[in-house]
Amino acid sequence: MALGARNKAVFVDGTYPEVDRNHPDYGSWSRCNNIVCTWLVNSVDKPIARSIMYLDTARQMWLDIHDQFKQSDGPRTADIKQQIFAEVQGTHSISDYYTKLKQLWEELKIHDSPYTCCCGNPECASKHIAQRDEQDKVLKFLMGLNDSFTATRGQILMMEPKPSLTKVLIFALKKNVRDR
Protein backbone atom coordinates (compact mmCIF):
# COMPACT_ATOMS: atom_id res chain seq x y z
CA MET A 1 0.00 0.00 0.00
CA ALA A 2 2.82 2.38 0.86
CA LEU A 3 4.47 1.73 -2.49
CA GLY A 4 1.21 2.26 -4.34
CA ALA A 5 0.49 5.48 -2.48
CA ARG A 6 3.86 6.81 -3.58
CA ASN A 7 3.51 5.55 -7.19
CA LYS A 8 6.44 3.18 -6.62
CA ALA A 9 4.71 -0.20 -6.86
CA VAL A 10 5.75 -0.26 -10.53
CA PHE A 11 9.33 -0.87 -9.37
CA VAL A 12 8.43 -4.17 -7.69
CA ASP A 13 5.63 -5.49 -9.90
CA GLY A 14 7.69 -5.35 -13.09
CA THR A 15 5.65 -2.75 -14.98
CA TYR A 16 8.56 -0.27 -14.89
CA PRO A 17 11.57 -2.42 -15.76
CA GLU A 18 15.20 -1.53 -15.22
CA VAL A 19 16.39 1.27 -17.48
CA ASP A 20 19.70 1.01 -19.35
CA ARG A 21 22.51 3.18 -17.95
CA ASN A 22 22.68 5.09 -21.24
CA HIS A 23 18.98 5.96 -21.20
CA PRO A 24 18.16 9.63 -20.45
CA ASP A 25 15.82 8.57 -17.62
CA TYR A 26 18.39 6.35 -15.91
CA GLY A 27 19.19 8.91 -13.19
CA SER A 28 15.55 9.27 -12.17
CA TRP A 29 14.93 5.54 -12.42
CA SER A 30 18.03 4.76 -10.33
CA ARG A 31 17.08 7.27 -7.61
CA CYS A 32 13.52 5.88 -7.35
CA ASN A 33 14.79 2.29 -7.44
CA ASN A 34 17.20 3.08 -4.59
CA ILE A 35 14.39 4.64 -2.55
CA VAL A 36 12.21 1.54 -2.99
CA CYS A 37 15.17 -0.75 -2.20
CA THR A 38 15.78 1.21 1.01
CA TRP A 39 12.11 0.95 1.98
CA LEU A 40 12.14 -2.80 1.35
CA VAL A 41 15.32 -3.40 3.34
CA ASN A 42 14.00 -1.31 6.23
CA SER A 43 10.59 -3.04 6.15
CA VAL A 44 11.77 -6.58 6.82
CA ASP A 45 13.49 -8.31 9.73
CA LYS A 46 17.27 -7.94 9.88
CA PRO A 47 18.10 -11.49 8.71
CA ILE A 48 15.85 -11.04 5.68
CA ALA A 49 17.30 -7.58 5.03
CA ARG A 50 20.80 -9.06 5.01
CA SER A 51 19.69 -11.62 2.41
CA ILE A 52 18.36 -9.00 -0.03
CA MET A 53 20.39 -5.84 0.58
CA TYR A 54 23.00 -6.58 -2.09
CA LEU A 55 20.51 -7.15 -4.90
CA ASP A 56 20.56 -4.40 -7.52
CA THR A 57 16.90 -3.65 -8.09
CA ALA A 58 13.72 -3.40 -6.08
CA ARG A 59 12.20 -5.95 -8.45
CA GLN A 60 14.96 -8.47 -7.65
CA MET A 61 14.44 -7.87 -3.91
CA TRP A 62 10.69 -8.27 -4.25
CA LEU A 63 10.99 -11.51 -6.19
CA ASP A 64 13.54 -12.87 -3.73
CA ILE A 65 11.23 -12.13 -0.79
CA HIS A 66 8.34 -13.66 -2.72
CA ASP A 67 10.34 -16.80 -3.50
CA GLN A 68 11.36 -17.17 0.16
CA PHE A 69 7.94 -16.73 1.70
CA LYS A 70 5.17 -17.35 -0.85
CA GLN A 71 4.84 -21.06 -0.44
CA SER A 72 1.63 -22.97 -0.27
CA ASP A 73 1.05 -23.77 3.37
CA GLY A 74 -1.13 -26.88 3.27
CA PRO A 75 -1.72 -27.24 7.01
CA ARG A 76 -2.58 -23.54 7.45
CA THR A 77 -4.83 -23.62 4.38
CA ALA A 78 -6.67 -26.63 5.79
CA ASP A 79 -6.98 -24.90 9.18
CA ILE A 80 -8.44 -21.75 7.62
CA LYS A 81 -10.91 -23.77 5.55
CA GLN A 82 -11.97 -25.64 8.69
CA GLN A 83 -12.49 -22.34 10.52
CA ILE A 84 -14.59 -21.04 7.62
CA PHE A 85 -16.64 -24.23 7.61
CA ALA A 86 -17.21 -24.08 11.39
CA GLU A 87 -17.95 -20.34 11.61
CA VAL A 88 -21.57 -19.47 12.48
CA GLN A 89 -23.28 -16.29 13.59
CA GLY A 90 -24.22 -17.56 17.05
CA THR A 91 -24.39 -14.67 19.51
CA HIS A 92 -22.44 -12.32 17.24
CA SER A 93 -23.99 -9.51 15.25
CA ILE A 94 -24.37 -10.03 11.52
CA SER A 95 -21.58 -7.50 10.94
CA ASP A 96 -19.20 -9.30 13.31
CA TYR A 97 -20.03 -12.66 11.74
CA TYR A 98 -19.48 -11.27 8.23
CA THR A 99 -16.23 -9.55 9.25
CA LYS A 100 -14.84 -12.77 10.71
CA LEU A 101 -15.67 -14.69 7.52
CA LYS A 102 -14.21 -11.92 5.36
CA GLN A 103 -10.97 -11.99 7.36
CA LEU A 104 -10.70 -15.76 6.96
CA TRP A 105 -11.42 -15.58 3.22
CA GLU A 106 -8.73 -12.91 2.76
CA GLU A 107 -6.21 -14.96 4.73
CA LEU A 108 -7.11 -18.04 2.69
CA LYS A 109 -6.45 -16.09 -0.50
CA ILE A 110 -2.88 -15.48 0.71
CA HIS A 111 -2.19 -19.11 1.64
CA ASP A 112 -4.08 -20.99 -1.04
CA SER A 113 -2.54 -21.71 -4.43
CA PRO A 114 -4.12 -19.83 -7.33
CA TYR A 115 -6.31 -21.75 -9.74
CA THR A 116 -4.88 -22.51 -13.14
CA CYS A 117 -6.52 -23.83 -16.25
CA CYS A 118 -5.31 -27.02 -17.89
CA CYS A 119 -3.53 -24.76 -20.40
CA GLY A 120 -1.49 -23.33 -17.49
CA ASN A 121 -2.84 -19.80 -17.87
CA PRO A 122 -4.17 -18.48 -14.53
CA GLU A 123 -6.27 -15.85 -16.35
CA CYS A 124 -8.07 -18.39 -18.57
CA ALA A 125 -11.00 -19.31 -16.34
CA SER A 126 -10.60 -16.58 -13.72
CA LYS A 127 -13.99 -14.92 -14.28
CA HIS A 128 -15.86 -18.22 -13.94
CA ILE A 129 -13.84 -19.19 -10.88
CA ALA A 130 -14.37 -15.76 -9.27
CA GLN A 131 -18.13 -16.09 -9.76
CA ARG A 132 -18.12 -19.59 -8.26
CA ASP A 133 -16.04 -18.44 -5.28
CA GLU A 134 -18.41 -15.51 -4.71
CA GLN A 135 -21.42 -17.83 -4.71
CA ASP A 136 -19.64 -20.24 -2.33
CA LYS A 137 -19.08 -17.31 0.03
CA VAL A 138 -22.74 -16.26 -0.26
CA LEU A 139 -23.85 -19.80 0.54
CA LYS A 140 -21.48 -20.10 3.52
CA PHE A 141 -22.60 -16.75 4.90
CA LEU A 142 -26.27 -17.61 4.55
CA MET A 143 -25.93 -21.10 6.02
CA GLY A 144 -24.10 -19.73 9.06
CA LEU A 145 -26.81 -17.20 9.92
CA ASN A 146 -29.07 -17.94 12.87
CA ASP A 147 -32.35 -19.83 12.40
CA SER A 148 -34.30 -16.55 12.46
CA PHE A 149 -33.01 -16.04 8.89
CA THR A 150 -34.44 -19.31 7.50
CA ALA A 151 -37.09 -17.59 5.36
CA THR A 152 -34.66 -14.90 4.21
CA ARG A 153 -32.07 -17.56 3.36
CA GLY A 154 -34.62 -19.38 1.22
CA GLN A 155 -35.64 -16.19 -0.59
CA ILE A 156 -32.06 -15.29 -1.40
CA LEU A 157 -31.18 -18.79 -2.58
CA MET A 158 -34.14 -18.69 -5.00
CA MET A 159 -33.01 -15.42 -6.62
CA GLU A 160 -31.78 -15.38 -10.22
CA PRO A 161 -29.27 -14.07 -10.90
CA LYS A 162 -27.62 -14.82 -7.58
CA PRO A 163 -26.82 -11.66 -5.61
CA SER A 164 -23.30 -10.70 -4.58
CA LEU A 165 -22.04 -11.26 -1.05
CA THR A 166 -22.26 -7.53 -0.34
CA LYS A 167 -25.91 -7.42 -1.43
CA VAL A 168 -26.71 -10.46 0.71
CA LEU A 169 -25.05 -8.80 3.72
CA ILE A 170 -27.11 -5.62 3.19
CA PHE A 171 -30.29 -7.69 2.76
CA ALA A 172 -29.59 -9.56 6.02
CA LEU A 173 -28.77 -6.35 7.90
CA LYS A 174 -32.02 -4.72 6.72
CA LYS A 175 -34.02 -7.79 7.72
CA ASN A 176 -32.36 -7.75 11.13
CA VAL A 177 -33.29 -4.07 11.62
CA ARG A 178 -36.92 -4.72 10.56
CA ASP A 179 -37.21 -7.59 13.07
CA ARG A 180 -36.14 -5.51 16.04
Secondary structure as UniProt FT lines:
FT   HELIX           2..5
FT   TURN            6..7
FT   HELIX           10..13
FT   TURN            21..22
FT   TURN            24..25
FT   HELIX           26..43
FT   HELIX           46..52
FT   TURN            53..54
FT   HELIX           58..69
FT   HELIX           74..86
FT   TURN            90..91
FT   HELIX           94..111
FT   TURN            118..119
FT   TURN            122..125
FT   HELIX           126..144
FT   HELIX           147..149
FT   HELIX           150..158
FT   HELIX           165..178
//
